Amino acid sequence: MPALTPGTRLGPYEILAAIGAGGMGEVDRGRDTRLDRIVVIKVLASSLASEPQPRERFEREATAISSLTPPQHLRALRRGPRAAGG
């Protein structure tokens, strides 16, 4: 999976900068263009997208993160597959 570059759009989210990458995928700083707020975007590596265990782990992590509410934590607002080509 090629790294997402600043300016890339994933639905209503715009990639601003890379934060990091690892075996599970990549994490980017982004902006929700509907609400004009900064978000974190985590994308599962395409090489793992068809594997049930990594996908399930990714979903569990997203659910756990979305339940956190302290102001210093970013909220998970949406999750879903990355569309082909962007």
C-alpha positions as a LaTeX table, in Angstrom:
\begin{tabular}{lrrr}
\hline
Residue & $x$ (\AA) & $y$ (\AA) & $z$ (\AA) \\
\hline
Met1 & 0.00 & 0.00 & 0.00 \\
Pro2 & 1.57 & 3.31 & $-0.99$ \\
Ala3 & 1.69 & 5.95 & 1.72 \\
Leu4 & $-1.09$ & 8.49 & 1.65 \\
Thr5 & 0.21 & 11.92 & 0.67 \\
Pro6 & $-0.94$ & 15.31 & 1.97 \\
Gly7 & $-4.01$ & 16.42 & 0.07 \\
Thr8 & $-5.32$ & 12.87 & $-0.51$ \\
Arg9 & $-9.03$ & 12.57 & 0.26 \\
Leu10 & $-10.66$ & 9.57 & 1.93 \\
Gly11 & $-14.33$ & 10.44 & 1.77 \\
Pro12 & $-14.78$ & 13.61 & 3.83 \\
Tyr13 & $-11.27$ & 13.33 & 5.33 \\
Glu14 & $-8.21$ & 15.10 & 3.95 \\
Ile15 & $-4.71$ & 13.79 & 4.71 \\
Leu16 & $-2.50$ & 16.52 & 6.20 \\
Ala17 & 0.66 & 14.67 & 7.28 \\
Ala18 & 2.01 & 11.22 & 8.05 \\
Ile19 & 2.34 & 10.35 & 11.74 \\
Gly20 & 3.74 & 6.84 & 11.45 \\
Ala21 & 3.56 & 3.45 & 9.82 \\
Gly22 & 4.11 & $-0.14$ & 10.87 \\
Gly23 & 3.17 & $-3.69$ & 10.13 \\
Met24 & $-0.58$ & $-3.10$ & 10.60 \\
Gly25 & $-0.79$ & $-0.01$ & 8.39 \\
Glu26 & $-0.33$ & 3.72 & 8.67 \\
Val27 & $-1.53$ & 6.60 & 10.82 \\
Asp28 & $-1.99$ & 10.09 & 9.45 \\
Arg29 & $-3.03$ & 13.49 & 10.73 \\
Gly30 & $-6.10$ & 14.58 & 8.84 \\
Arg31 & $-8.97$ & 17.02 & 8.72 \\
Asp32 & $-12.66$ & 16.23 & 8.72 \\
Thr33 & $-13.81$ & 18.60 & 5.97 \\
Arg34 & $-17.45$ & 18.47 & 7.11 \\
Leu35 & $-16.73$ & 19.58 & 10.65 \\
Asp36 & $-13.44$ & 21.40 & 9.98 \\
Arg37 & $-11.61$ & 19.61 & 12.77 \\
Ile38 & $-8.34$ & 17.73 & 13.10 \\
Val39 & $-8.59$ & 13.94 & 13.23 \\
Val40 & $-6.29$ & 10.94 & 13.23 \\
Ile41 & $-6.75$ & 8.50 & 10.35 \\
Lys42 & $-5.55$ & 4.93 & 10.71 \\
Val43 & $-5.56$ & 2.78 & 7.57 \\
Leu44 & $-5.14$ & $-0.99$ & 7.69 \\
Ala45 & $-2.45$ & $-2.25$ & 5.32 \\
Ser46 & $-4.05$ & $-3.57$ & 2.13 \\
Ser47 & $-1.98$ & $-6.74$ & 2.50 \\
Leu48 & $-3.95$ & $-7.49$ & 5.70 \\
Ala49 & $-7.39$ & $-6.33$ & 4.57 \\
Ser50 & $-8.46$ & $-9.78$ & 3.37 \\
Glu51 & $-7.18$ & $-11.55$ & 6.49 \\
Pro52 & $-9.88$ & $-12.04$ & 9.16 \\
Gln53 & $-7.64$ & $-11.82$ & 12.26 \\
Pro54 & $-5.91$ & $-8.51$ & 11.46 \\
Arg55 & $-9.22$ & $-7.00$ & 10.32 \\
Glu56 & $-10.93$ & $-8.09$ & 13.55 \\
Arg57 & $-8.06$ & $-6.68$ & 15.63 \\
Phe58 & $-8.28$ & $-3.40$ & 13.71 \\
Glu59 & $-12.04$ & $-3.25$ & 14.41 \\
Arg60 & $-11.53$ & $-4.02$ & 18.14 \\
Glu61 & $-8.90$ & $-1.27$ & 18.42 \\
Ala62 & $-11.21$ & 1.22 & 16.68 \\
Thr63 & $-14.06$ & 0.32 & 19.03 \\
Ala64 & $-11.82$ & 0.66 & 22.10 \\
Ile65 & $-10.41$ & 4.01 & 20.98 \\
Ser66 & $-13.87$ & 5.38 & 20.20 \\
Ser67 & $-14.93$ & 4.77 & 23.81 \\
Leu68 & $-12.20$ & 7.05 & 25.20 \\
Thr69 & $-13.41$ & 10.53 & 26.07 \\
Pro70 & $-10.67$ & 12.44 & 27.97 \\
Pro71 & $-9.85$ & 15.73 & 26.22 \\
Gln72 & $-6.27$ & 14.66 & 25.53 \\
His73 & $-7.49$ & 11.67 & 23.49 \\
Leu74 & $-8.70$ & 11.89 & 19.92 \\
Arg75 & $-12.09$ & 10.31 & 19.26 \\
Ala76 & $-12.58$ & 7.66 & 16.62 \\
Leu77 & $-15.49$ & 8.93 & 14.56 \\
Arg78 & $-15.67$ & 6.51 & 11.66 \\
Arg79 & $-14.13$ & 3.33 & 10.40 \\
Gly80 & $-14.39$ & 1.44 & 7.16 \\
Pro81 & $-12.45$ & 0.07 & 4.24 \\
Arg82 & $-10.23$ & 2.27 & 2.15 \\
Ala83 & $-11.73$ & 2.65 & $-1.31$ \\
Ala84 & $-9.62$ & 1.41 & $-4.19$ \\
Gly85 & $-7.55$ & 4.20 & $-5.70$ \\
Gly86 & $-7.76$ & 6.57 & $-2.76$ \\
\hline
\end{tabular}
